[in-house]
């Protein structure tokens, strides 16, 4: 289940999840109250939980679930970088903390790790044969995912800025010229990042026709 207050971001996260083999989105909630109602109707294995919800903090929702005896696994998906919040999340059973904004490969890798963890711990008798088996199961879940290499000349920090700008632009999208002005880079550089996101399948590209001259390409986040 995806719990995220922003509808566009929620749709994007749900799309990401649906693109990973073995995972399906059972529900999407935009508030703590919606999440509680959804869980009453549909049990889930994993919650992608935003921490800043309009009707309460995400960790309060998680605390209430634990109090009710629900052991559902949780990924904290948030812009929160406060280590105190991260530590509290771990104490409540958060198995991954994914910082926004993130790319599809980032979430895909963490979901794959989680699936491997579930597979490893789903033994026939429910018991580990040794300490090594316990360590192997936990190390897979806690390992730092490999970050896919970017094409030469592209930086992760600038790619994150481009991603944020596209999400904020919504349905209007951005041209390479507009993106360049927003990010403070030249048009050719902006276009390289935009085209990279198109190739990754995360951005849609379409021509926009004006009154005169050739059409200008606009890029829209694939939500």
ROVOVEX-874399 format. One record per residue (C-alpha): residue number from 1; x, y, z. Coordinates in nm, 3 decimals, always signed. Example, Ala and Ser with C-alpha at 12.3 -4.5 7.8 and 13.67 -1.06 7.14 Angstrom:
<sites>
<site resi="1" X="+1.230" Y="-0.450" Z="+0.780"/>
<site resi="2" X="+1.367" Y="-0.106" Z="+0.714"/>
</sites>
This chain:
<sites>
<site resi="1" X="+0.000" Y="+0.000" Z="+0.000"/>
<site resi="2" X="+0.120" Y="+0.349" Z="-0.087"/>
<site resi="3" X="+0.049" Y="+0.615" Z="+0.177"/>
<site resi="4" X="+0.132" Y="+0.959" Z="+0.035"/>
<site resi="5" X="-0.057" Y="+1.288" Z="+0.068"/>
<site resi="6" X="+0.039" Y="+1.430" Z="-0.273"/>
<site resi="7" X="-0.175" Y="+1.260" Z="-0.543"/>
<site resi="8" X="+0.083" Y="+1.301" Z="-0.821"/>
<site resi="9" X="+0.362" Y="+1.158" Z="-0.608"/>
<site resi="10" X="+0.135" Y="+0.877" Z="-0.487"/>
<site resi="11" X="+0.054" Y="+0.782" Z="-0.846"/>
<site resi="12" X="+0.424" Y="+0.787" Z="-0.937"/>
<site resi="13" X="+0.517" Y="+0.562" Z="-0.645"/>
<site resi="14" X="+0.233" Y="+0.324" Z="-0.725"/>
<site resi="15" X="+0.354" Y="+0.308" Z="-1.086"/>
<site resi="16" X="+0.706" Y="+0.231" Z="-0.969"/>
<site resi="17" X="+0.584" Y="-0.054" Z="-0.749"/>
<site resi="18" X="+0.369" Y="-0.203" Z="-1.026"/>
<site resi="19" X="+0.673" Y="-0.215" Z="-1.255"/>
<site resi="20" X="+0.868" Y="-0.445" Z="-1.019"/>
<site resi="21" X="+0.796" Y="-0.816" Z="-1.079"/>
<site resi="22" X="+0.631" Y="-0.984" Z="-0.783"/>
<site resi="23" X="+0.475" Y="-0.664" Z="-0.644"/>
<site resi="24" X="+0.126" Y="-0.521" Z="-0.686"/>
<site resi="25" X="-0.040" Y="-0.214" Z="-0.537"/>
<site resi="26" X="-0.333" Y="-0.316" Z="-0.320"/>
<site resi="27" X="-0.435" Y="+0.036" Z="-0.214"/>
<site resi="28" X="-0.335" Y="+0.402" Z="-0.221"/>
<site resi="29" X="-0.413" Y="+0.635" Z="+0.070"/>
<site resi="30" X="-0.357" Y="+1.009" Z="+0.098"/>
<site resi="31" X="-0.395" Y="+1.045" Z="+0.476"/>
<site resi="32" X="-0.358" Y="+0.853" Z="+0.800"/>
<site resi="33" X="-0.734" Y="+0.802" Z="+0.824"/>
<site resi="34" X="-0.756" Y="+0.668" Z="+0.468"/>
<site resi="35" X="-0.470" Y="+0.430" Z="+0.540"/>
<site resi="36" X="-0.642" Y="+0.291" Z="+0.848"/>
<site resi="37" X="-0.966" Y="+0.233" Z="+0.657"/>
<site resi="38" X="-0.781" Y="+0.072" Z="+0.367"/>
<site resi="39" X="-0.595" Y="-0.166" Z="+0.597"/>
<site resi="40" X="-0.922" Y="-0.272" Z="+0.757"/>
<site resi="41" X="-1.048" Y="-0.375" Z="+0.412"/>
<site resi="42" X="-0.728" Y="-0.506" Z="+0.256"/>
<site resi="43" X="-0.438" Y="-0.663" Z="+0.447"/>
<site resi="44" X="-0.102" Y="-0.588" Z="+0.284"/>
<site resi="45" X="+0.254" Y="-0.715" Z="+0.320"/>
<site resi="46" X="+0.433" Y="-0.383" Z="+0.282"/>
<site resi="47" X="+0.349" Y="-0.014" Z="+0.328"/>
<site resi="48" X="+0.533" Y="+0.266" Z="+0.151"/>
<site resi="49" X="+0.473" Y="+0.530" Z="+0.415"/>
<site resi="50" X="+0.517" Y="+0.905" Z="+0.381"/>
<site resi="51" X="+0.596" Y="+1.054" Z="+0.722"/>
<site resi="52" X="+0.431" Y="+1.395" Z="+0.674"/>
<site resi="53" X="+0.058" Y="+1.336" Z="+0.638"/>
<site resi="54" X="-0.216" Y="+1.601" Z="+0.662"/>
<site resi="55" X="-0.379" Y="+1.440" Z="+0.965"/>
<site resi="56" X="-0.077" Y="+1.322" Z="+1.161"/>
<site resi="57" X="+0.279" Y="+1.200" Z="+1.143"/>
<site resi="58" X="+0.341" Y="+0.873" Z="+0.963"/>
<site resi="59" X="+0.520" Y="+0.728" Z="+1.265"/>
<site resi="60" X="+0.207" Y="+0.785" Z="+1.471"/>
<site resi="61" X="+0.019" Y="+0.572" Z="+1.221"/>
<site resi="62" X="+0.289" Y="+0.307" Z="+1.247"/>
<site resi="63" X="+0.280" Y="+0.320" Z="+1.626"/>
<site resi="64" X="-0.096" Y="+0.265" Z="+1.628"/>
<site resi="65" X="-0.057" Y="-0.032" Z="+1.393"/>
<site resi="66" X="+0.200" Y="-0.190" Z="+1.622"/>
<site resi="67" X="-0.022" Y="-0.127" Z="+1.925"/>
<site resi="68" X="-0.303" Y="-0.306" Z="+1.741"/>
<site resi="69" X="-0.073" Y="-0.603" Z="+1.681"/>
<site resi="70" X="-0.020" Y="-0.545" Z="+1.309"/>
<site resi="71" X="+0.327" Y="-0.653" Z="+1.198"/>
<site resi="72" X="+0.308" Y="-0.519" Z="+0.843"/>
<site resi="73" X="+0.650" Y="-0.424" Z="+0.707"/>
<site resi="74" X="+0.711" Y="-0.057" Z="+0.630"/>
<site resi="75" X="+0.934" Y="+0.147" Z="+0.400"/>
<site resi="76" X="+0.953" Y="+0.508" Z="+0.519"/>
<site resi="77" X="+0.937" Y="+0.708" Z="+0.194"/>
<site resi="78" X="+1.002" Y="+1.067" Z="+0.285"/>
<site resi="79" X="+1.216" Y="+1.378" Z="+0.260"/>
<site resi="80" X="+1.284" Y="+1.357" Z="+0.636"/>
<site resi="81" X="+1.659" Y="+1.349" Z="+0.706"/>
<site resi="82" X="+1.635" Y="+1.388" Z="+1.084"/>
<site resi="83" X="+1.838" Y="+1.101" Z="+1.233"/>
<site resi="84" X="+1.617" Y="+1.104" Z="+1.543"/>
<site resi="85" X="+1.314" Y="+1.033" Z="+1.322"/>
<site resi="86" X="+1.506" Y="+0.763" Z="+1.137"/>
<site resi="87" X="+1.609" Y="+0.599" Z="+1.465"/>
<site resi="88" X="+1.250" Y="+0.609" Z="+1.594"/>
<site resi="89" X="+1.131" Y="+0.452" Z="+1.269"/>
<site resi="90" X="+1.378" Y="+0.166" Z="+1.308"/>
<site resi="91" X="+1.255" Y="+0.105" Z="+1.664"/>
<site resi="92" X="+0.900" Y="+0.074" Z="+1.524"/>
<site resi="93" X="+1.001" Y="-0.174" Z="+1.258"/>
<site resi="94" X="+1.077" Y="+0.039" Z="+0.950"/>
<site resi="95" X="+1.283" Y="-0.190" Z="+0.728"/>
<site resi="96" X="+1.396" Y="+0.073" Z="+0.473"/>
<site resi="97" X="+1.419" Y="+0.453" Z="+0.473"/>
<site resi="98" X="+1.401" Y="+0.593" Z="+0.118"/>
<site resi="99" X="+1.467" Y="+0.964" Z="+0.072"/>
<site resi="100" X="+1.262" Y="+1.173" Z="-0.171"/>
<site resi="101" X="+1.299" Y="+1.245" Z="-0.449"/>
<site resi="102" X="+1.421" Y="+0.909" Z="-0.571"/>
<site resi="103" X="+1.438" Y="+0.733" Z="-0.905"/>
<site resi="104" X="+1.268" Y="+0.412" Z="-1.012"/>
<site resi="105" X="+1.594" Y="+0.209" Z="-0.999"/>
<site resi="106" X="+1.645" Y="+0.317" Z="-0.636"/>
<site resi="107" X="+1.306" Y="+0.186" Z="-0.522"/>
<site resi="108" X="+1.329" Y="-0.119" Z="-0.749"/>
<site resi="109" X="+1.655" Y="-0.228" Z="-0.587"/>
<site resi="110" X="+1.514" Y="-0.192" Z="-0.236"/>
<site resi="111" X="+1.200" Y="-0.382" Z="-0.328"/>
<site resi="112" X="+1.412" Y="-0.660" Z="-0.475"/>
<site resi="113" X="+1.612" Y="-0.677" Z="-0.153"/>
<site resi="114" X="+1.291" Y="-0.695" Z="+0.046"/>
<site resi="115" X="+1.155" Y="-0.974" Z="-0.177"/>
<site resi="116" X="+1.479" Y="-1.167" Z="-0.131"/>
<site resi="117" X="+1.452" Y="-1.123" Z="+0.245"/>
<site resi="118" X="+1.095" Y="-1.254" Z="+0.244"/>
<site resi="119" X="+1.198" Y="-1.547" Z="+0.028"/>
<site resi="120" X="+1.498" Y="-1.631" Z="+0.247"/>
<site resi="121" X="+1.296" Y="-1.623" Z="+0.569"/>
<site resi="122" X="+1.002" Y="-1.824" Z="+0.431"/>
<site resi="123" X="+1.153" Y="-2.159" Z="+0.529"/>
<site resi="124" X="+0.940" Y="-2.468" Z="+0.560"/>
<site resi="125" X="+0.975" Y="-2.503" Z="+0.937"/>
<site resi="126" X="+1.018" Y="-2.133" Z="+1.013"/>
<site resi="127" X="+1.357" Y="-2.177" Z="+1.181"/>
<site resi="128" X="+1.709" Y="-2.075" Z="+1.083"/>
<site resi="129" X="+1.960" Y="-2.360" Z="+1.072"/>
<site resi="130" X="+2.250" Y="-2.146" Z="+1.197"/>
<site resi="131" X="+2.376" Y="-1.800" Z="+1.288"/>
<site resi="132" X="+2.515" Y="-1.773" Z="+0.936"/>
<site resi="133" X="+2.167" Y="-1.821" Z="+0.791"/>
<site resi="134" X="+2.028" Y="-1.546" Z="+1.015"/>
<site resi="135" X="+2.314" Y="-1.314" Z="+0.916"/>
<site resi="136" X="+2.260" Y="-1.386" Z="+0.547"/>
<site resi="137" X="+1.889" Y="-1.304" Z="+0.568"/>
<site resi="138" X="+1.946" Y="-0.974" Z="+0.748"/>
<site resi="139" X="+2.245" Y="-0.867" Z="+0.542"/>
<site resi="140" X="+2.041" Y="-0.884" Z="+0.223"/>
<site resi="141" X="+1.780" Y="-0.650" Z="+0.369"/>
<site resi="142" X="+2.028" Y="-0.406" Z="+0.519"/>
<site resi="143" X="+2.283" Y="-0.401" Z="+0.236"/>
<site resi="144" X="+2.336" Y="-0.067" Z="+0.067"/>
<site resi="145" X="+2.179" Y="-0.101" Z="-0.281"/>
<site resi="146" X="+2.404" Y="-0.056" Z="-0.579"/>
<site resi="147" X="+2.339" Y="+0.276" Z="-0.748"/>
<site resi="148" X="+2.312" Y="+0.235" Z="-1.124"/>
<site resi="149" X="+2.595" Y="+0.418" Z="-1.301"/>
<site resi="150" X="+2.491" Y="+0.735" Z="-1.480"/>
<site resi="151" X="+2.611" Y="+0.812" Z="-1.831"/>
<site resi="152" X="+2.942" Y="+0.999" Z="-1.845"/>
<site resi="153" X="+2.897" Y="+1.368" Z="-1.771"/>
<site resi="154" X="+2.576" Y="+1.334" Z="-1.568"/>
<site resi="155" X="+2.572" Y="+1.384" Z="-1.192"/>
<site resi="156" X="+2.330" Y="+1.235" Z="-0.939"/>
<site resi="157" X="+2.276" Y="+1.574" Z="-0.771"/>
<site resi="158" X="+2.175" Y="+1.748" Z="-1.094"/>
<site resi="159" X="+1.958" Y="+1.453" Z="-1.196"/>
<site resi="160" X="+1.776" Y="+1.484" Z="-0.863"/>
<site resi="161" X="+1.719" Y="+1.855" Z="-0.928"/>
<site resi="162" X="+1.583" Y="+1.784" Z="-1.276"/>
<site resi="163" X="+1.354" Y="+1.516" Z="-1.135"/>
<site resi="164" X="+1.220" Y="+1.753" Z="-0.871"/>
<site resi="165" X="+1.159" Y="+2.029" Z="-1.126"/>
<site resi="166" X="+0.966" Y="+1.793" Z="-1.353"/>
<site resi="167" X="+0.748" Y="+1.669" Z="-1.070"/>
<site resi="168" X="+0.670" Y="+2.023" Z="-0.961"/>
<site resi="169" X="+0.584" Y="+2.119" Z="-1.320"/>
<site resi="170" X="+0.308" Y="+1.856" Z="-1.327"/>
<site resi="171" X="+0.103" Y="+1.821" Z="-1.644"/>
<site resi="172" X="+0.247" Y="+2.141" Z="-1.793"/>
<site resi="173" X="+0.588" Y="+1.982" Z="-1.821"/>
<site resi="174" X="+0.914" Y="+2.157" Z="-1.902"/>
<site resi="175" X="+1.101" Y="+2.239" Z="-2.219"/>
<site resi="176" X="+1.480" Y="+2.208" Z="-2.220"/>
<site resi="177" X="+1.502" Y="+2.589" Z="-2.222"/>
<site resi="178" X="+1.274" Y="+2.625" Z="-1.920"/>
<site resi="179" X="+1.456" Y="+2.350" Z="-1.733"/>
<site resi="180" X="+1.788" Y="+2.519" Z="-1.807"/>
<site resi="181" X="+1.669" Y="+2.850" Z="-1.662"/>
<site resi="182" X="+1.518" Y="+2.679" Z="-1.357"/>
<site resi="183" X="+1.835" Y="+2.481" Z="-1.282"/>
<site resi="184" X="+2.091" Y="+2.740" Z="-1.383"/>
<site resi="185" X="+2.255" Y="+2.524" Z="-1.650"/>
<site resi="186" X="+2.280" Y="+2.559" Z="-2.026"/>
<site resi="187" X="+2.011" Y="+2.421" Z="-2.257"/>
<site resi="188" X="+2.224" Y="+2.138" Z="-2.394"/>
<site resi="189" X="+2.302" Y="+2.012" Z="-2.044"/>
<site resi="190" X="+1.937" Y="+2.028" Z="-1.940"/>
<site resi="191" X="+1.834" Y="+1.837" Z="-2.249"/>
<site resi="192" X="+2.088" Y="+1.560" Z="-2.179"/>
<site resi="193" X="+1.931" Y="+1.499" Z="-1.838"/>
<site resi="194" X="+1.579" Y="+1.514" Z="-1.978"/>
<site resi="195" X="+1.661" Y="+1.269" Z="-2.257"/>
<site resi="196" X="+1.824" Y="+1.036" Z="-2.005"/>
<site resi="197" X="+1.499" Y="+1.028" Z="-1.805"/>
<site resi="198" X="+1.305" Y="+0.959" Z="-2.126"/>
<site resi="199" X="+1.530" Y="+0.662" Z="-2.201"/>
<site resi="200" X="+1.478" Y="+0.536" Z="-1.846"/>
<site resi="201" X="+1.103" Y="+0.540" Z="-1.905"/>
<site resi="202" X="+1.034" Y="+0.793" Z="-1.631"/>
<site resi="203" X="+0.955" Y="+1.094" Z="-1.848"/>
<site resi="204" X="+0.724" Y="+1.143" Z="-2.145"/>
<site resi="205" X="+0.838" Y="+1.361" Z="-2.436"/>
<site resi="206" X="+0.600" Y="+1.529" Z="-2.679"/>
<site resi="207" X="+0.613" Y="+1.822" Z="-2.925"/>
<site resi="208" X="+0.425" Y="+2.141" Z="-2.849"/>
<site resi="209" X="+0.335" Y="+2.347" Z="-3.154"/>
<site resi="210" X="+0.351" Y="+2.725" Z="-3.146"/>
<site resi="211" X="+0.236" Y="+2.981" Z="-3.399"/>
<site resi="212" X="+0.556" Y="+2.981" Z="-3.605"/>
<site resi="213" X="+0.870" Y="+2.775" Z="-3.640"/>
<site resi="214" X="+0.947" Y="+2.419" Z="-3.540"/>
<site resi="215" X="+0.760" Y="+2.259" Z="-3.247"/>
<site resi="216" X="+0.936" Y="+2.263" Z="-2.910"/>
<site resi="217" X="+0.977" Y="+1.941" Z="-2.716"/>
<site resi="218" X="+0.818" Y="+1.929" Z="-2.372"/>
<site resi="219" X="+0.901" Y="+1.675" Z="-2.103"/>
<site resi="220" X="+0.650" Y="+1.554" Z="-1.846"/>
<site resi="221" X="+0.700" Y="+1.335" Z="-1.542"/>
<site resi="222" X="+0.540" Y="+0.998" Z="-1.600"/>
<site resi="223" X="+0.286" Y="+0.984" Z="-1.317"/>
</sites>
